[in-house]
Amino acid sequence: MGRILKTAASLVTGIALAATAVLGTIPADAATRCDVTFTAYQPIKAGSHGAQAKAMECLLHKAGYPTTVNGHFSAADAQELAKFRKSIGLNPLLVGGRRAWSALLSRGTTPHLQAGDKGKKVLRLQLALRSAGFSKIPITGRYGAATTDVIKVVQKSRYLKRTGEVNAEFWKALQAGRIIAATVVVKKPVLPKPVSKAPKTHTKGEIALAFAKKQLGDRYVRNGAGPNGWDCSGLTMKAWKAAGVKLPHSASKQYRIGKKISKSQLRPGDTVFFYPGIKHVALYAGNGNVIHAPHPGKKVSYIKMKYMPYMGARRPG
């Protein structure tokens, strides 16, 4: 194990992937080394501090972003993180989670790897997948049965042939932050039986939200508007169509339709918009949550509004 971790010092990215428990604390002036081996990888944001904050700073610095590698992740470091996320096609959030970790750790060449391979390239793959949430991936530098099994799980989730081998396409998806382990299974709520036989009336927003809930777990499809694949505005368009309201298939155009609503006035089904330039739309689901179709590689799901830059909300009907 010690030899493998030391071998990682010659990665083409110039980053030494070394376990702290084996090599100890890296000197402050060791500009060519990043200590990035952890059992689990935590989200990093402004105010984070410690070994993982320093690892994120170091990886960003190696990627060409002027962070201060001191173990205290600052607001300026968070801005550089957002720039990195945007550069690989992710939302420019100020938080670095599984997508940012795995994209940074997998930077470099895109070699074909398979069972029996070993060395620093296998170690780079294993670290990237561990940071993406695949806790069963071993950090050994050896491509054995356990690594093959994890690769097959990823391939199955991406509707690819389950070869257990890694090619350039796999690497590029990893480097774009598009491969992460599923940690939350969204279950559709079981509604209680009505006490009374009297018919219950629903607002148009509730009808739209009910439609969206039925699509939870459907995959994201660019320009998709159902029935089994959606993009963000396609989902909100069809949800409000179920409530009898016509919306265009465009987040920016939907932003012009309906009554303008403040955060404090939000009700289920209201359309909520995010990112400067109105680039994303979702449906308010209550308790600070929205339902949305995120981006390629993800599925229709719930998310807290606070994790995306809020731009406004509308009530179409």
C-alpha positions as CSV (number, residue, x, y, z in Angstrom):
1,M,0.0,0.0,0.0
2,G,2.8,2.4,1.0
3,R,4.7,1.8,-2.3
4,I,1.5,2.4,-4.4
5,L,0.7,5.7,-2.7
6,K,4.3,6.9,-3.1
7,T,4.2,5.9,-6.8
8,A,1.3,8.3,-7.2
9,A,3.7,11.2,-6.8
10,S,4.6,11.0,-10.5
11,L,1.0,11.4,-11.8
12,V,1.0,13.5,-15.0
13,T,-1.1,16.1,-13.2
14,G,1.8,16.7,-10.9
15,I,-0.2,15.8,-7.9
16,A,1.1,13.2,-5.3
17,L,-1.9,11.2,-4.1
18,A,-0.5,10.2,-0.7
19,A,-2.2,8.9,2.4
20,T,-1.6,11.1,5.5
21,A,-1.5,8.1,7.7
22,V,1.4,6.7,5.7
23,L,3.4,9.8,4.8
24,G,2.5,12.4,7.5
25,T,1.7,16.1,7.1
26,I,2.8,17.7,3.9
27,P,5.1,20.8,4.4
28,A,3.6,24.1,3.5
29,D,6.2,24.7,0.8
30,A,5.6,21.4,-0.9
31,A,4.0,23.1,-3.9
32,T,4.0,20.0,-6.0
33,R,2.1,17.7,-3.6
34,C,-1.5,17.3,-2.6
35,D,-2.6,15.0,0.2
36,V,-6.0,13.8,-1.0
37,T,-6.5,10.2,0.3
38,F,-9.5,10.1,2.7
39,T,-12.0,7.4,3.7
40,A,-14.9,9.7,2.8
41,Y,-14.9,13.1,1.1
42,Q,-16.9,16.0,2.6
43,P,-18.5,18.9,0.8
44,I,-16.2,21.9,0.9
45,K,-17.4,25.5,1.0
46,A,-16.3,28.9,2.3
47,G,-15.4,28.5,6.0
48,S,-14.4,24.8,5.7
49,H,-11.0,24.1,7.3
50,G,-8.7,21.2,7.8
51,A,-7.1,18.5,5.7
52,Q,-9.9,18.1,3.2
53,A,-10.2,21.9,2.7
54,K,-6.5,22.0,2.1
55,A,-6.8,19.1,-0.4
56,M,-9.5,20.9,-2.3
57,E,-7.5,24.1,-2.4
58,C,-4.4,22.1,-3.6
59,L,-6.3,20.3,-6.4
60,L,-7.8,23.6,-7.6
61,H,-4.4,25.2,-7.6
62,K,-3.0,22.3,-9.6
63,A,-5.9,22.8,-12.1
64,G,-4.8,26.4,-12.6
65,Y,-7.0,28.3,-10.2
66,P,-5.3,30.7,-7.8
67,T,-6.4,29.3,-4.4
68,T,-4.5,29.8,-1.2
69,V,-3.4,26.3,0.0
70,N,-3.5,26.8,3.7
71,G,-6.4,24.5,4.9
72,H,-8.8,27.4,5.4
73,F,-11.2,27.5,2.4
74,S,-12.1,31.2,1.9
75,A,-14.8,33.0,0.0
76,A,-12.2,33.7,-2.7
77,D,-11.4,30.0,-2.9
78,A,-15.1,29.2,-3.3
79,Q,-15.3,31.6,-6.2
80,E,-12.4,29.8,-7.9
81,L,-14.2,26.5,-7.2
82,A,-17.3,27.9,-9.0
83,K,-15.2,28.9,-12.0
84,F,-13.8,25.3,-12.2
85,R,-17.3,23.8,-12.0
86,K,-18.4,26.1,-14.8
87,S,-15.4,25.1,-16.9
88,I,-16.4,21.5,-16.9
89,G,-20.1,22.1,-17.5
90,L,-21.5,22.0,-14.0
91,N,-23.6,24.6,-12.3
92,P,-21.2,27.2,-10.8
93,L,-22.0,26.5,-7.2
94,L,-19.8,27.7,-4.4
95,V,-19.7,24.2,-2.8
96,G,-17.5,21.3,-3.8
97,G,-19.1,18.0,-3.3
98,R,-18.8,14.6,-5.0
99,R,-18.8,16.0,-8.6
100,A,-16.1,18.5,-7.9
101,W,-13.9,16.1,-6.0
102,S,-14.2,13.3,-8.6
103,A,-13.6,15.8,-11.5
104,L,-10.5,17.2,-9.9
105,L,-9.0,13.8,-8.8
106,S,-9.5,12.2,-12.2
107,R,-7.9,15.1,-14.2
108,G,-5.2,13.9,-16.6
109,T,-4.9,11.3,-19.4
110,T,-7.7,8.9,-20.3
111,P,-6.1,5.4,-20.5
112,H,-7.9,2.2,-21.2
113,L,-7.9,0.1,-17.9
114,Q,-9.1,-3.4,-17.2
115,A,-8.8,-6.2,-14.7
116,G,-5.1,-7.1,-14.0
117,D,-3.8,-3.5,-14.5
118,K,-2.0,-1.8,-11.7
119,G,-0.1,1.4,-10.9
120,K,-0.7,5.1,-10.5
121,K,-3.4,5.4,-13.3
122,V,-5.5,2.7,-11.5
123,L,-5.0,4.6,-8.2
124,R,-6.1,7.8,-9.8
125,L,-9.3,6.1,-11.0
126,Q,-9.9,4.5,-7.6
127,L,-9.5,7.8,-5.7
128,A,-11.8,9.6,-8.1
129,L,-14.5,6.9,-7.7
130,R,-14.1,6.8,-3.9
131,S,-14.6,10.6,-3.8
132,A,-17.7,10.2,-6.0
133,G,-19.3,8.2,-3.3
134,F,-18.4,4.6,-4.3
135,S,-17.3,3.5,-0.9
136,K,-16.6,-0.1,-1.9
137,I,-13.9,0.9,-4.4
138,P,-10.5,-0.2,-2.9
139,I,-7.5,2.2,-2.9
140,T,-4.8,-0.2,-3.8
141,G,-3.6,0.7,-7.2
142,R,-4.6,-2.8,-8.4
143,Y,-7.5,-3.3,-10.8
144,G,-9.1,-6.4,-9.2
145,A,-12.6,-7.9,-8.9
146,A,-13.8,-5.2,-6.5
147,T,-12.8,-2.4,-8.9
148,T,-14.4,-4.3,-11.8
149,D,-17.7,-4.6,-9.9
150,V,-17.9,-0.9,-9.2
151,I,-17.2,-0.1,-12.8
152,K,-20.0,-2.4,-13.9
153,V,-22.4,-0.7,-11.5
154,V,-21.5,2.7,-13.0
155,Q,-21.9,1.3,-16.6
156,K,-25.3,-0.1,-15.7
157,S,-26.5,3.2,-14.3
158,R,-25.4,5.0,-17.5
159,Y,-27.1,2.4,-19.7
160,L,-23.7,1.2,-21.1
161,K,-22.5,-2.3,-21.9
162,R,-21.2,-3.8,-18.6
163,T,-17.7,-4.7,-19.6
164,G,-16.0,-3.8,-16.3
165,E,-13.4,-1.9,-18.3
166,V,-12.6,1.8,-18.4
167,N,-12.2,3.7,-21.7
168,A,-11.8,7.3,-22.7
169,E,-15.5,8.0,-22.6
170,F,-15.7,6.8,-19.0
171,W,-12.8,9.0,-18.0
172,K,-14.3,12.1,-19.7
173,A,-17.6,11.5,-17.9
174,L,-15.7,11.3,-14.6
175,Q,-13.6,14.4,-15.4
176,A,-16.9,16.3,-16.1
177,G,-18.3,15.4,-12.7
178,R,-21.0,13.2,-14.3
179,I,-20.4,10.0,-12.4
180,I,-21.5,9.9,-8.8
181,A,-23.0,7.2,-6.6
182,A,-26.7,7.4,-6.0
183,T,-27.3,8.0,-2.3
184,V,-31.0,9.0,-2.1
185,V,-33.8,6.9,-3.3
186,V,-36.8,9.1,-3.9
187,K,-40.0,7.4,-2.9
188,K,-43.4,8.7,-3.9
189,P,-45.4,9.6,-0.8
190,V,-48.3,7.3,0.2
191,L,-51.3,9.5,0.5
192,P,-53.7,8.6,3.4
193,K,-57.2,7.5,2.6
194,P,-59.7,10.4,2.8
195,V,-61.8,10.4,5.9
196,S,-64.7,11.9,4.0
197,K,-66.3,11.0,0.7
198,A,-66.6,14.7,-0.2
199,P,-64.4,15.5,-3.2
200,K,-61.3,17.5,-2.4
201,T,-60.5,20.5,-4.6
202,H,-57.0,21.2,-5.7
203,T,-55.3,24.4,-6.8
204,K,-53.8,24.4,-10.3
205,G,-50.4,24.5,-8.6
206,E,-51.1,21.4,-6.6
207,I,-52.2,19.6,-9.8
208,A,-49.0,20.7,-11.5
209,L,-46.9,19.5,-8.6
210,A,-48.8,16.2,-8.4
211,F,-47.9,15.6,-12.1
212,A,-44.2,16.4,-11.4
213,K,-44.1,13.9,-8.5
214,K,-45.2,11.1,-10.8
215,Q,-42.1,11.8,-12.9
216,L,-39.6,11.4,-10.0
217,G,-36.8,9.1,-11.0
218,D,-37.2,9.7,-14.8
219,R,-33.9,10.5,-16.5
220,Y,-32.9,13.9,-17.8
221,V,-33.1,14.3,-21.6
222,R,-32.0,17.5,-23.4
223,N,-35.1,19.2,-24.9
224,G,-37.1,16.4,-23.3
225,A,-40.8,16.9,-22.6
226,G,-41.8,13.3,-21.6
227,P,-43.2,10.8,-21.2
228,N,-40.0,9.2,-19.7
229,G,-37.3,11.9,-20.2
230,W,-37.3,15.6,-19.3
231,D,-35.3,18.8,-19.3
232,C,-36.1,21.5,-16.7
233,S,-38.6,23.6,-18.7
234,G,-40.1,20.5,-20.4
235,L,-41.1,19.1,-17.0
236,T,-42.6,22.4,-15.7
237,M,-44.4,22.9,-19.1
238,K,-46.1,19.5,-19.0
239,A,-46.9,19.8,-15.3
240,W,-48.8,23.1,-15.8
241,K,-50.4,21.7,-18.9
242,A,-52.0,19.0,-16.7
243,A,-53.4,21.9,-14.7
244,G,-54.8,23.5,-17.8
245,V,-52.2,26.2,-18.2
246,K,-50.0,26.6,-21.3
247,L,-46.3,27.4,-20.9
248,P,-43.5,27.6,-23.5
249,H,-40.6,25.1,-23.5
250,S,-38.1,27.7,-22.2
251,A,-37.1,28.7,-18.7
252,S,-36.5,32.3,-19.7
253,K,-39.8,32.6,-21.4
254,Q,-41.7,30.9,-18.5
255,Y,-40.2,33.5,-16.3
256,R,-42.4,36.1,-18.0
257,I,-45.6,34.3,-17.4
258,G,-47.9,34.5,-14.4
259,K,-47.9,36.5,-11.2
260,K,-44.5,37.4,-9.7
261,I,-44.1,35.7,-6.3
262,S,-41.7,36.4,-3.4
263,K,-40.0,33.6,-1.5
264,S,-42.3,34.1,1.5
265,Q,-45.4,33.7,-0.8
266,L,-44.4,30.4,-2.5
267,R,-47.0,27.7,-2.8
268,P,-46.8,24.2,-4.1
269,G,-46.5,24.2,-7.9
270,D,-45.1,27.7,-8.3
271,T,-42.4,27.9,-10.9
272,V,-39.0,28.8,-9.3
273,F,-36.1,30.1,-11.4
274,F,-32.3,29.9,-10.8
275,Y,-29.0,31.2,-12.1
276,P,-28.3,34.6,-13.7
277,G,-29.9,34.8,-17.1
278,I,-32.8,32.5,-15.9
279,K,-31.1,29.2,-17.0
280,H,-33.1,26.8,-14.8
281,V,-36.7,26.3,-13.7
282,A,-38.2,24.0,-11.1
283,L,-41.6,23.5,-9.3
284,Y,-41.9,24.5,-5.6
285,A,-42.7,21.4,-3.5
286,G,-42.9,22.9,0.0
287,N,-40.5,23.3,3.0
288,G,-37.8,25.0,0.9
289,N,-37.7,22.1,-1.7
290,V,-38.3,22.0,-5.4
291,I,-38.7,19.2,-7.9
292,H,-36.5,19.6,-11.1
293,A,-34.9,17.9,-14.0
294,P,-31.2,18.8,-13.2
295,H,-28.9,18.0,-16.2
296,P,-27.6,15.1,-18.3
297,G,-26.7,12.0,-16.1
298,K,-29.2,12.9,-13.4
299,K,-32.8,12.1,-12.8
300,V,-35.9,14.1,-11.8
301,S,-35.6,14.7,-8.1
302,Y,-36.1,16.9,-5.1
303,I,-33.4,19.5,-4.1
304,K,-33.2,22.3,-1.5
305,M,-33.6,25.7,-3.1
306,K,-30.6,27.0,-1.1
307,Y,-28.2,24.9,-3.2
308,M,-28.9,26.9,-6.3
309,P,-28.8,30.7,-6.9
310,Y,-32.4,31.9,-6.6
311,M,-33.6,34.4,-9.3
312,G,-37.3,34.6,-8.7
313,A,-40.7,32.8,-8.8
314,R,-44.0,32.9,-10.7
315,R,-47.5,31.6,-10.3
316,P,-48.7,30.7,-13.8
317,G,-52.3,30.1,-12.9
